[in-house]
Each structure stands twice: as C-alpha cells, then as structure tokens.
Amino acid sequence: MRGRKITSICCLLSAMHIGVADAAEIKVLSSGALKLALTQLLPDFQRSSDLSVAIEYGPAGAIAKRIQAGADADVGIATSAQIADLAKAGKILPGSAVSIAGIALGVAVLRGAPKPDISTVEAFKRVLLSARSIGYRDPATGSTSGIYTARMIEKLGIAADLRPKTKLDNSPGDRPEDVFGMVARGEVEMQIGQITEIVLAPGVDLVGPLPSEIQNVSVLEAGIVGASRAPGAAGTFISFISSPDAETALKSMGFQIVPKN
C-alpha cells in the first residue's frame, strides 16, 4: 500500500512537470533521533539516485514548528501526530506521509556504572527516588521525550520529590549525540531519553527500556512539504528511507519497525 501511494504521488507530480529531474538538492528537516540512521543511509541514496540531500536536525516539535512557519524544505520528518497536524494545515502534501520507525524510551547511566533494576513500574520509581540526580530533555526545547517524561513523572506522583535533583538537558537539537552529555560528564547519575539516542551517545550505557506500562513509542513519519519545489524527488527519498533495506538498518540501531500507513 505504501509503495503504491508514493508511486501514485510521484506519477502525479511528474505529470505536473515537477519531478526528480528538476531537483538539484533535496532539503530535509528531520527529528534529531534519525541523525545516525540517515547519516549512514544517505550515501547509498545519493549514489543510487544521483540526487543530493541536505538535512537539518532538531527536536521533533521544533521541526514541526519550522514547517508550520513555512521553512524552505522538501521533506519533513517528525512524529506521526505532528505530521498529521501539518497535513491538516496544508503544510504536508496530503497522502504523502509514510511511517519510518518507532522509538522507545530508556534509561542511561555512565559507561561501566552498575545498572539498576527498572523492570517494573515500582522498581523504576524506587530507582528514581533513590538516585542522587536524574535528567531528561527540557520540554521547552520541543523534545517529544522530554514532554512525555515530565508528564509521566507527574502521573507517577513523584514530581515534587524529584524536582530538587532534576537537571534538564538543553543541548542543541541538531546534535542528538550530545543529549546524554550530563551523564557522560558525571553531572547526573541517570537520564531518561530515547533509546536510539542513548545508543548514539558516547560515554554512557543503556540500562534498558522503560517498563511496558509506562513506555512511550514515538512513531516518526516522513512527508512531502506542501511548498516543496521538488516533490517528486522528495517522494523518491521517502520511498528509500522506508524501504525494507532501510528498515533492516534502522532495526540494527535500536529503532522499532512499525506497520506502514
């Protein structure tokens, strides 16, 4: 279904004389969670398509705001809810959105440090309450993981207890490898965040995923920006990053493969 949808869109755009051949460069605005994956996938795409790609990264919320504000781009990659809202607003081409992968949340500690038991909700709460310090992304950055984590801690009823020992990460959204720098530098004992970013970050270890009862899997989608000057090329890029070969690469980096919409 996904392949037929993208193909039909590309055919329509070709009929409008707006196709792959017209694109000197595909401009992509992407959630920083995909930085490692896209960095590895990009050379193969550029060799196989003869198209060049320029990608800017940031927190998914910030990326969605840029597209909403009319940023110059051909492809937008954010959460499924954000892409759906952008499509309703006419900022993403209707019918062009494709699910790329899911990202679960986990806990990071300093590399080599003991890994606490977070296998159940109660065990996870005990670990947070006993930790010297904890961290997560500042919700104000537009980070999906930061917004969810703040709400989760409130729902667990321990927000007041954790507030004095919580440090929020405000590292640049275009450098997801820096998100867990506070842990690597020993400034916080543990940090909650996206597993794909924990795997990418230097100097930290993944303790494990959050318990299933409080887990949150963010599904990233890619869509063609409504004002794109190269929508045919954008569709070609989206087809590539959602292909079976790309899925295999994403899975090896800690992403969850999700059904295609």
N, C-alpha and C positions, 0 to 999 in steps of 0.2 A: 504493500500500500504506500509506504513512504517513498519508495523509488518511483512509483508511477506518479505520485503527487509532484515531486520535484521535477521529474521529466516533463510533465504537462506544463508546469510553470515556465520551465526553460524554453519549451517549444513556443509558448505564447509570446514570451519576450523576444524570441528570435524573429517571430512574425512581425513584431513591432520594430524590428531593426535595432534592438538593444540587446546584444548578445555578448558571448565570451570574447569574440574577436575585438570588441570595442574597448576592452578593459586593459589599460596599461598596468594598473595595480588595484588589487582588491584591498579595501580598507576595512579592518575588523576591529570592533570594540568588544572585548571579552572579559568575563569574570576571571579574576586572577587565579582561581582554582584550576583553570585549564592551562596555565602557563607552561608547566613541564611537559604536558602531553602535546600541546600544539608546537612547542619548540622542537620536539622530536619528530612530529608528523609533517611539519612544514616542508622540509627538503624534498621528501618524496612527492608531495603535491606539486611543488614548483617544477620538479623535473618532468613529471608525467603530464602536466597541463600547459607548460610554457607560460604560466601566469605568475606574477609576483604578488606577494602578500605583505602588508604592513599591519601589525597587530599592536593595539594599545590595551593594557590590562588595568583592572581596578576592581574594587568590591562590586558585587553584582548590583547592589542598589544604586551605586554611583554610576555604573554603566547604563542602567535603565534611565536614570535622570538625564544623562547626556543625550541619549537617543530621543527622549521625550522633548528635550530642548532644541532638537534639530541638528545634532552633531553631524558632521560630514563623515559618513560611513556607508558601507555596503552590506555588512553582516553585523548583527548584534547577537551576543551570547550572554544570557542571564538566566534567572530561574524561570521555570515554566509559568508561574503566576505573573511575573514581571513581563515576560514576552506576551502573554495573553492580554494584559492590560495595554501594552504598547500596540498590539494588533487592533484592539477595540478603538484606540485613539488614532488609528491610521498611520502609526509610525513604523509598523512592521507589515510587510505585504501579506494580505490575507491568504491563508493556506500554505505559507512558506515555512512555518515553524516545524522543526524536527527535534525530537528528544536526542540528546547526545549521551548523557551518562548521569548517574546518581552519585551523590557524595554524602557519606555518613560522618557523624561526629565522633571524636575520640578524645583521649587524654594523653598529653605528652609530658615526659619528665626528662631531666638531664641525662644525657647518654651515660649508661653504666649504673645509674641510680636504681635502687630497689623499685619494683613495680607493684603498687598496692592493688588490693582486690577491689575491682569495680564491677564485678559480675552481676550484682543485683542493685536495685534502687537503694535499699537500705545500706548496703556496703558502700556504695558510691557516696551517699550522704555522709556517712561516718568519715570517709577519706577526706571529703571537702572540709568538714568541720574540724578535723584534727590537723589539717595541713597548716604549715606556717604561713603560706601565702599561695594565692591562686591567681590565674589570669585568664582573660579571654578578649576577643576583639571588641573594641569600643563600638557599641551600636550606632553611635553618631557618624561613623565612617560609612554607613550603609551596608556593613557586613551582614550577610544572612546569618552566619553562625553566631555573630555577636548579639544580634537581635533575639535569636532563638534562645541562646544561653541565658541572657538576662531574664527572659520570661520564664524559662524552666526553673531557674533558681528561686524565683518568686513563687512559683507553683509548689516547689518542694518545701516552702515555708522556712528557708534558711537564709534569705537575702540579708536580713538585719545582722545575723551572725557573721556572714562572710564579708560584708561591706568594708569593715576596717582593714581587712587583709587582702583585698582585691585590687589588682592593678590591671588597667585596661590597655591593650595594645593599640597604638595609633600609627604603626609603621606604614609607609607608603603602600597604597593598594596595588601598585604595579609591580611590587616585589614581594610576592607571597612567600618566597624563601626566607624573608626576614620576620615573618609573623611570630615565630616562636623564639625570637632572639632573647626575650626576657628569661626564658627557661635556660637557653644555652649559656647565658651570662651569669646564671645563678641568682637572678633578681627575683624570680618566683619559683616555688617548688614544683608546681604543676600548672598546666594550661589546657583549657578545653578549646577544641577547634576542629577544623575539617581534617579528616584522616589523610586526604591527598596532600594537604599542606604540611602535615606532620612528617610524612614520608619524604617530602622535598627538603625540609628544614635541616640544616647542619647542626650537629651537637646535641640532638635530642633523640629519644626513643619513644615509640608508640607503646603505651600501656595496654590499650585495647579500645574497642568501641564502647560507647555508652550502652547501658542496659536497654534491651529492646523496648521496654515500656516507656522510656523517655527519649528514645532515639529519634532523630530527625534526619531524613534523607532528602536533600535538596536535589531536584532534577533540573539539570541545565538544558536549555533549549537554544537552538540557533535559528534565526530568522533573517529574511532579507529586509533590509531597511527600506521603508517606503520611498524615500527620496534618493535611493541609490542610483548612481549614474552607470552602474554595470551590474544590473540584477541577474543577467544570465550567468556571468562569471561568479557572482555570489552564490547562485544555486549550485554551480559546479563544486565550489568549495564546501558547501554544506553537505552535499552528497558524499564527498570524500571523507570528511571528518565523522560521518555517521555510518560509514561502510563497515562490513564485517572485519576487515583488516584493522581499521582504526579501533573498533571495539576490542579486539584482542590486545592491542597496545594499551588502551585505557584500563582494561581489567588488570593488566600486569602492574599498573601504577596505583592500584587501590581503589579505582572507580567501580561503581556497581553498574552493570548493564541493565537497562530498563527497556520495557516494551516501547516500540516506536509508535508515535502518534500519527 
